[in-house]
Amino acid sequence: MRIFGCLNLGYESTPVEVEAELRQGLPMIQIVGYAAVAVRESADRVRLALSNSGFICPQKKIYVNLYPGSVRKESAFLDLAIALKIMERAELIPSPSISIMAMGELKLSGEVCRCDGVIAAAAAAAEAGVEILIVSKENQNEALLSGKGEIFAVSSLKEAAEIVSRLANGEKPPIATLPVSFEHPESFSGDLSDIVGEPLLKEALIYAALGKHHLLLTGPPGCGKTMAITRLPTLLPDLTEKERLETMRIYSLAGEIEDDRILTRPPFRAPHHSASPEGIIGGGVGLKPGEISLAHNGVLFMDEASEFSSVILQALREPLEERRILISRAGIRSRFPADFLLAMAANLCPCGNRGRANAVCLCSVKEIQRYRNKIGGAIADRLSIHWKWRSSDAKEADEFISESTTSAEIRMKIAEIQKRTTELRGVPNGLLPPNLLKNYCRMSESAETEFNAYCRRNGLSMRSVINLTRLSLTIADYRGASRVETVDLHKAFRLRGD
């Protein structure tokens, strides 16, 4: 019997084969194979877990090797695999002619605890030709979601030993099944109908959700920026099967899956501006995913965006373009998916009083300019929508949607349009490559003339021109038009905020 554990190295997982030999000598377990402290401590945990599970640990010197030895092992999730291999070599359990991957940390009582990265481990096991996967019952849904191999969920070392014994005897233990514990699609906080008197703001949210256009909302405190953006995920359709597996794989690696729940809704991440670069971008021990990867297939909300450090804001440039992030640490490199919708909110000045009724702003011109420049330049160019609060906007007649229109109604319409346009173009409009824009974004003669004049008048960069074209196409799609007209351009110009 070949027994494997698994080691998470960034977004990927690497199978670790566990070997064991028993020799005469002082009773102890010695673990070799570039094992870190957490792994070397497995020796004591495994010995006591065996004893407390009713097994007699052999009174010999036990050598355990973790292959390959060139990769540092820093996880306690190899406990279960080490215990089963020792039991096999000590003939405490029979040895079936199969390969098994076992993942789980052991308590001294023999209980098997949950571990991180089970979805990635299941994929690694399948690629390595491993037939059986044994995990903690707390990881059952994660493992089954991958759809790879035969999954057995256990709560103790004793149960794991029984499964191996039954497999060796030719029996078929009951395979774990996926219970229905999906999130309810309406488990949101808030609704689009909560936004009152801001028609242009509602449009900005709808177009952002439909075309995956990044957006920035600016205005004085209390004008509704944060409240509006928290309604943005309610407009996004449910995750597809592929998106669900990708998203849960990242959450599994980060250890953020609660109660083994399967996600069905796009994630919404809102890190505080005091968060470290590692927390936002990713990295640290084991190359953990950061907030930008945890927001994959969902929304990354950066409130008080100008308060974030320049290092973090500039680090967003790669994932916004490439939809992934490369993280390197101690010779290990891994690319994490980071395909998110970026939503930013900021005040008009450092003190927040600028533009606020009955308030006085004491910020100097230089302070205001420095504050706004934090999210200017290359980052601002990548944001298609720049909504700026104006008191006149709230008084405009709302001809776009009624005040009572709910997120569920808009979400259904967005899902229908996305299905149709994605089949035609392959990706949302906000991600359309520049070389394909001319093929799909057809403008009327008057619209094209006005578009060119607007770009020249405002001195837009090439990236801004492309984003404005994408946004105009999304507005036309929502209107159900086959080409972009001047009415679509006028709305895009207003949302652009130049």
N, C-alpha and C positions, 0 to 999 in steps of 0.2 A: 504494500500500500504506500502510495506517495501522498504526503500531506504537505499542503501549502498554507502559508499565511499570506498577508498582502500588505504592501507598504505604499502609502500615498505620497507621490512626488509631484506636487502641484496638481494639475488637472488630470494627470494620468496616474495609474496604479501599477505597481510592479509585483508579480507573484514572488514570494520568498519561500523556497523549499526548505522544509525542516528535516534535518537528519539527526539521529541519536544513536549513541553507542554506550553500552554498559561495561565497565571494567572494575576489577578488584581495586579497592582503595577506600579512603575515608568517604562515608556517605555524603554526597553533595551533588548539586547540579551546576555544571560549568557551561556557560553559554559563550560561544565564539562566533565570529562572522561579522565583525565591525558593529558590535551591539552597544548602544548608548545605555545610560544609567537606567532608564525606564525599562529597557529590555532585560538587562542583567538582573534587575530586581524581580523579574518573572520567576527566577529560580525558587525564591522563598514562597511566592504566591502559589506557584504550581504545586510544590510539595505539600503545603497545608491544604490546598483545595482538593488534592487527591485523597489525603487522609480524612478530611471532613466529608468526602463523598462516599466513604466506605471502601476505598481501595488502599492497599498496602503499598506504599512507595518502596521500591527496591533499595535495600541497604548496600548500595554500590555507588561508585563514582559514575555519574552520568554526564557524558559529553553531548552537548547539543550544538549543532552547526546550522547557521542560517545562511543559505546560499541565494544570491551571490554575495561574496564577502567584500566586494568593492563598493557596495552601497551602504551608507550608514543607516542603521535601524534605530528610529527614535520613538517608536510607538509601543504601547502596552497591549495593542490589539492582537499581538502574536501569541498571547497566553494560551488560548484554546488549542491552537495548532501544536504548540510545544507540549502541552499536557497529553493530547491524543497520541502524539508520536512516541512519547515516553511510555505510555500505557501499552502501545503496540509492541515496542521493543522488549518490555518487561513481561509480555504475554498476559497482560491483564485483560486485553480484548483481542479478538481474532483479527487477522489481517486480510481484508478483501482485496481482490486484484483490481482495484480502481484507484483513481486519483481524487483527492478531496481537498477543497479549500475551506478552512475553518477560521472564522473571524470573531473575536470577542475577548474582552478583558475578564479575568476571573477574580471574583471576590474570594476571601479566605474560606467562605462557606461552600464554595464550589459553584456559586451562582454565576451565570454568564451575563455580562453587562453589554449594553449597546456600544457600538463603535462608529466612527465617522468614515465616510467614503465607501459605503457598501455598494452603491450603484456602480461606481468606477471599478470596484473590486470584482463585481460580477462580470463586467465587460472584460476585464483582464483575465479572469478565469476562463471565460469562453474562448478568448484568443489563444490561450495557452493549452487548450484542449482538456481542461479540468472538468470532470463530469458532475461532481457533486459540490454544492455549496452549503455549509452549515453556518448559520448566523444566530444571533440572539433574537428572541421573539420581539424585542423592541425594534429590531431592524427588518422585520418580516416584509412590510409593505415596500420598503425601499428595494430590497433584493428582488422581490417579485416584479416590481415595475420595470426592471431591466429586461425581463423576458428571456434571460439567459440560463440554460441548464436546469437541473433539478434542485430545488431549494428546500432545505429542512430548517425549521426554526426551533430552537431549544431555549430552555430557561436555566439549565444547569449542566454541569460537566457530566453528571450521571446520565442525563437524557442523551447527550451527544454520544456517550459511550454505547448506549443501547442502540442508537441508530446505526453506528458502525458495526456492531455485532449482528444486527439483523441483516444488514447489507452483505456481510460476510457469509451468512447462512442462506443467502439467496432469497431472503424475504424482501418485501417492498414496504418500507415504512410509509405512513401517510404523508404525502407531499403538502407543503404549506400552500394555502390558497389566499387569494387577495380579497380581503373583506372590503365592503363598501364603506369608506370613511372619508369620502371626498368633501372638500369644502363646498358649502352651499354657494351657488353663483351670486346670491344677493347679500353675502356677508360683508358688505361695505359699510363704511361710516360716511354718511352724507349722500347727497344726490345732486345732479345738475340743477334741479328745480330749486335748490336752496339759494342759488345765485339770483339775486333780484336786481333789475334795473341796469344790467351791464351786458347788452346784446353783443357788443364786439368782443368782450372777454369770453363769452360762451362760444362764439364762432372760433376764436383762437384755440380753445380747448378741443373743439370738435375736429378742426383741421389738423391739429397736432396729433390727435389719436388716429385719424384716418390715414394720414400720409407719413406718419412717424417723423414729424418735423420738430426739431428741438426749439424750445421757446424760452424767452426771458420776459418776466413781468416786473415792471418797475412802477413805483408810486409810493406815497406816504404810508406810514403804518396805519392799519385799520381800513384800507381801501378794498381789501378782499383778496389780496394776492395768494396768501397761504391757503385760505379756505377754498379758493378756486382750484388750485393745483391738487389739493387732496381729493377733489372730485374727478381729476383726470383719469385715474385708473378705472373708475366706474364706467368709462366710455370704451375701454379696450375689450375686445372679444375674449372669450375663454382661450386658454392655451391649447394648442394642438397636441397630439400625442408626442410628436418630435420635440416640441418646445417644452412640454412637461418633463420629459426625460432629461433634457439638457439642464433645465432650471433646478430640478430636484437633485441632479448629480452635483451641482455646485453647492446647493444647500447641505447636501449630505457631507461633502468634503469639509464644509465650514462647521458642521455639527449644529446646524440651526433648524433641523426638522423636529417639530414638536409633536409628541405623542404619535410618532410614526405616521403622521397625516400626509396624504397625497395632495399636492397642490393642483388646483385647476384654474386659478386666477393669476393674472400677471402680477409679479411682485411689485411692491412699492417701498423704496428705500429712501429714508430721509436722514442722512448723517448730520451730526452737529458740526458747526464750522470749526470747533476746537479739535475735531478728530485728527489723528496723526496721518501722515501720508501712507503708512502701511495699512491703516484701517480703511482708507479709501481705495487705494490702488491694489493692495494685497502684498503678501510676503510674510516675513517672520518665520518662525520654526515650522518646517513642513510646507512652506509656501502656501499659506492659507489664502483663499480668495478674499478680495476686498469688496467694498460696497459697490463698486462699478460692475463687478461680476455677479454679485448677489442681486443686482437690478437687471440682469440679463433677461430679455424678453418682457421687460416691464418698464417701470419709471424710476429714474434717479432724480430725487428732488433735493436741490441745494438751496435752502432758505438762507437769507442774509448772505447771498453769494459773494458779495464784495468782502466779507469777513474771512473767507477761506484764504489760506496761504497761496502765494503765487506758484509754489511748487506743485500743489494739488491741482490748481486751475490749468497750469500748463501741461500737466500729465494727462489731462482729458483729451488732448489733441489726437493722440494715437488711437484710443478706442473709438472716438467719434468718427474717425476716418476708416479705420481698419475693422472696427467692431470686435476687437479682441485686444488683449494686453499681454505683453511679454514681461515676465518677472524672472529675475535672476538672483540667486543667492548661493554662496559657497559652492560654486561649480554646478549648481542645478538650475536648469532653465525650463520654464513651462509657459505655455500660452493658455490663458483663460479666456473663454468667450466673454464679451462685454458689449452685446448688442442691445443697448437700452435707449429709451427716450429721455433726453435730458430736459428737465424743467427747472429753471432758476427764478428766484425772486430776490429783489433788492430794493432798498430805499433809494431816494434821490440824492441823499447826502449822508455823511457820517452820523449826524445827530438825529436824522429822521424827520425834522420839522419842515423841511423844504416841501412846498406844495400842500401843506397841511393847514386847514382853516384855523384861524385864531391862534397861530403858533409862529414864533420867530426863529428863523434859521440863523445861527451865528457862525456857520462854517465859512471859511475863506474860499475864494475861487480856486486856489491851489489845492486845498483840501478836498473840495468837491471833484476837481479834475482827477486827482490821484485816486480817489475812491471809485470813480467810474472807470478809470483805466484798468482797474484790477480785472474786469471782465470785458475789456475792450480788445481790439486787435484781432489776433487769430481766433480767439474763442468766440467773440461777437460775430465774426464772419461765418461761423459754423451754426449759428442760431438763425433759423429761418423766420421766426416770429418774435418781434420786439413790441410787446404790448405796453403802452404807457398810459397810466391813468390820467384821464381828463374829466373834469367835472361835467363837461358838456355831454360826454358819452352816456352818462346815466340818464340823461333827459331825452335821448333819442328814441323814436318809436321803434319798437322791436318787431321788425317784419320778418325776421329770420326764423325764430322759433317762439312759441308761446311760453309764458312764465311757468306753466304747469307741465311742460314737456319733461319727461323723466329720463334719467340716464339709461334705463333699460330700453326705452324706445329708440334713443339715439344709437345705443350699442348694437341693436339689431340691424339698423340701417347701415352702420359702419361695417358690420360683418358682411353684409350682402355686397356692398361696394368693394370691399377689400378682396372678397372671393373672386369677383369678376375682374378687377384690375390686376390682381396678382397672377391669375391664369394668363392674362394677356402680356404682362410686363415682367413677371417673375419676382419682383420685389416691390415693397411700398414705394410711393413716389419720392419720399425723402431720401431713399437709398439708390435711386436710379443713376447709373453711370452717366457722366456727361455726354459720352458718345452716342447714347441711346435716346437722349432727351429729344433730339430733333425728330426722331422716328415716331415718338408718342405724343409730344406736345405740339399740336398744330394750333396756330393762332389765326384769327381772321386778319385781313389786311390792315384794318384800322387798329386792331389790338397790337399787332406787331410794330406798327409805326409808333404808337404811344409807348410801348414797352422800351423800344430803343431810345426814344427821347428821354424817358425817365432815367434810364441807366446812365446816359451821358450827363444829364443835368446833376445827378447826385454823385457822380464819380465812383460808382460801385466797382468793387474788385470782381475778378472773374468768379471767385467762389460765391460772392453775394448774388451775382447775376444768375448763376446756376441754381442757387437755393430759391431765388425769387421765381424762377421758371418752374421749379418743382412745386412750390406753393400754389402758383396760379393753376397748375394742372390739377392739383388736389381740389381746389375750389370748384373748378369746372366739373370734376368727377362727382362731387357732392350734389351739384346742381343737375346732374344727369346730362350734361352737354357733351357733344363729341369733339368740340374744339374750344379753345380759350377765347372768350370775348372781352371787350373793354370792361364790362361789369365785373368780371372775375379779376381783372388787373387792378381795378380801383380798390377792390377789397384787399387784394394782396399788398398794394401800396400802403394802405392804412395799417395793416397788420405788420408790415415791415418796419414802419415807424421812422422812416428817414425824414 
